[in-house]
Amino acid sequence: MTTQALPREPRQDRSRATRRRLLEAAIDCLASVGWAGTTVTVVAERAGVSRGAAQHHFRTREELVTAAVEYGSEVRMRRMRAHLDALADGRPSTQDVVTMLGEMYTSPLFRAALQLWVAASSDDQLKAQVLPLEARVGREAHRLTVEALGADESVPGVRETVQATLDLVRGLGLADLLTDDSVRRTRLLTQWATTLDAVLTRTPPASSPE
């Protein structure tokens, strides 16, 4: 009696799986050892693939890391959407949204992005790749935040305050790199949610009669 061999995984699927492992390993490396320690060799070892296989997908460290941060940014946005969907029935409270943003901007995915920003600040070639990516992520984060808050950006000051919220959580995420800032961050975000809520519930100015 002969046993039938199991079908081999299609080459294209294996290639996609290898690429994904490399991207996830690069994010882990950036978040844990920073830009200087994130080399193609280190990432390949962490991903469990050969250096040659890694270089088949990404010729340089810059290509690998930029692709990893783009992948990580897409994951961040997907998680943000999923988190919003999982919140209480109906529109989430302002505090819910602000808390979620605070968590998103202290995650390993965001830490990896920060490491790339630092490297890009002194590398013009890398900066040219990073700026369009971060602009796209920034626009999507703003759009999702507006949607989650049910914000009316036609009201004066609302758009700026929503953007200030994103700037605030990014800054708190940066502070978290150095020390565990969770207690102060929670206190600040609770106060900011009250401030933001006051702006969001502001009555739009009445149109003047012609």
C-alpha positions in Angstrom: 0.0 0.0 0.0 1.4 3.3 -1.0 0.8 6.6 0.8 -0.1 9.6 -1.2 2.3 12.6 -0.7 0.7 15.7 0.7 0.4 18.5 -1.9 3.2 21.0 -1.8 2.4 24.6 -0.8 2.4 26.6 -4.1 5.6 28.6 -4.6 3.7 31.9 -4.7 2.1 31.2 -1.3 5.5 30.3 0.2 7.0 33.5 -1.2 4.2 35.6 0.3 4.6 33.8 3.6 8.4 34.4 3.6 7.9 38.1 2.8 5.4 38.5 5.6 7.7 36.8 8.1 10.5 39.1 7.1 8.3 42.2 7.5 7.1 41.1 10.9 10.6 40.3 12.0 11.8 43.7 10.8 9.1 45.4 12.9 10.1 43.3 16.0 13.8 44.3 15.4 13.1 48.0 15.0 11.0 48.1 18.1 13.5 46.1 20.2 17.0 47.0 19.0 16.4 50.1 16.9 17.6 51.1 13.4 21.3 50.4 14.0 20.6 46.8 15.1 18.1 46.1 12.3 20.2 44.6 9.5 19.1 42.2 6.8 21.1 39.4 8.4 19.5 39.9 11.9 16.0 40.2 10.4 16.5 37.0 8.3 17.7 35.1 11.3 14.8 36.3 13.4 12.4 35.3 10.5 14.0 31.9 10.2 15.0 32.4 6.6 18.4 32.5 4.8 20.1 35.9 4.1 19.8 35.0 0.4 16.1 34.4 0.6 15.7 37.8 2.4 17.7 39.6 -0.3 15.6 38.0 -2.9 12.7 40.0 -1.5 14.6 43.1 -0.3 17.9 44.1 -1.8 18.8 46.6 0.9 18.0 47.3 4.6 16.3 50.5 3.6 13.9 48.6 1.2 13.2 46.0 3.9 12.6 48.5 6.7 10.4 50.9 4.7 8.3 48.0 3.5 8.0 46.7 7.1 6.8 50.1 8.4 4.3 50.4 5.5 3.1 46.9 6.4 3.0 47.8 10.1 1.1 51.0 9.3 -1.6 49.0 7.4 -1.9 46.7 10.4 -2.2 49.7 12.7 -5.1 51.1 10.6 -6.8 47.7 10.4 -6.6 47.3 14.1 -7.9 50.8 14.6 -10.9 50.0 12.5 -11.5 46.6 14.2 -11.2 48.3 17.7 -13.8 50.9 16.7 -16.1 48.1 15.5 -15.7 46.2 18.8 -16.5 49.2 21.0 -19.9 49.5 22.7 -23.0 49.6 20.6 -23.6 53.0 18.9 -21.0 55.7 18.6 -18.0 55.2 21.0 -17.5 57.9 23.6 -14.8 60.6 23.1 -12.9 58.9 26.0 -13.1 55.5 24.3 -11.6 57.0 21.1 -8.8 58.9 22.9 -7.9 55.9 25.0 -7.7 53.7 21.9 -5.4 56.2 20.1 -3.2 56.3 23.2 -2.8 52.5 23.0 -2.2 52.5 19.3 0.5 55.1 19.5 2.4 53.2 22.2 2.4 49.8 20.4 5.4 48.0 19.0 4.2 48.9 15.5 4.4 52.6 16.4 7.8 52.2 18.1 9.1 50.6 14.9 7.8 53.6 12.9 9.5 56.0 15.3 12.9 54.3 14.7 12.5 54.7 11.0 11.6 58.4 11.4 14.8 59.0 13.4 16.9 57.3 10.7 15.1 59.2 7.9 15.8 62.6 9.6 19.5 62.3 8.6 19.2 60.2 5.4 17.7 62.1 2.4 17.2 58.9 0.4 15.3 57.2 3.2 13.4 60.4 3.9 12.1 60.5 0.3 10.6 57.0 0.9 9.2 57.7 4.4 7.5 61.1 3.9 4.9 59.9 1.4 4.1 56.8 3.5 3.7 58.8 6.7 1.6 61.4 4.9 -0.8 58.7 3.7 -0.9 57.1 7.2 -1.5 60.5 8.8 -4.5 61.2 6.5 -6.0 57.8 7.1 -5.6 58.1 10.9 -7.2 61.6 10.8 -10.1 60.3 8.7 -10.8 57.3 11.0 -10.6 59.5 14.1 -13.1 62.0 12.6 -15.4 59.1 11.7 -15.0 57.5 15.2 -15.8 60.8 17.0 -18.6 61.7 14.6 -16.9 65.1 14.3 -18.3 67.9 12.1 -15.2 69.5 10.7 -17.3 72.4 9.3 -17.4 73.7 12.8 -14.5 76.2 13.4 -11.8 74.6 15.5 -12.9 71.0 15.2 -10.5 69.9 12.5 -7.6 71.5 14.3 -8.5 69.9 17.6 -8.8 66.5 16.1 -5.4 66.9 14.6 -4.1 68.1 17.9 -5.4 64.9 19.4 -3.3 62.9 17.0 -0.2 65.1 17.6 -0.7 64.6 21.4 -0.8 60.8 21.3 2.2 60.7 19.0 4.1 62.9 21.4 3.1 60.7 24.3 4.2 57.6 22.3 7.6 59.2 21.9 7.9 59.9 25.6 7.0 56.2 26.3 10.2 55.1 24.5 12.3 56.4 27.4 10.3 55.5 30.5 7.0 53.8 31.4 4.8 56.9 31.1 1.5 55.1 31.5 0.2 56.8 34.7 0.9 60.3 33.4 -0.4 59.4 30.0 -3.7 58.1 31.3 -4.2 61.3 33.3 -3.4 63.6 30.4 -5.6 61.7 28.0 -8.6 61.7 30.4 -8.3 65.5 30.7 -7.8 65.9 26.9 -10.9 63.8 26.2 -12.9 66.3 28.3 -11.4 69.2 26.3 -12.0 67.5 23.0 -15.6 66.7 23.9 -16.3 70.4 24.7 -15.1 71.3 21.2 -17.0 68.5 19.5 -20.3 69.5 21.1 -19.9 73.2 20.4 -22.9 74.7 18.5 -21.9 75.8 15.0 -22.3 79.6 14.6 -25.6 80.6 13.0 -25.3 81.9 9.4 -25.9 85.6 9.2 -29.0 86.7 7.2 -28.3 88.1 3.8 
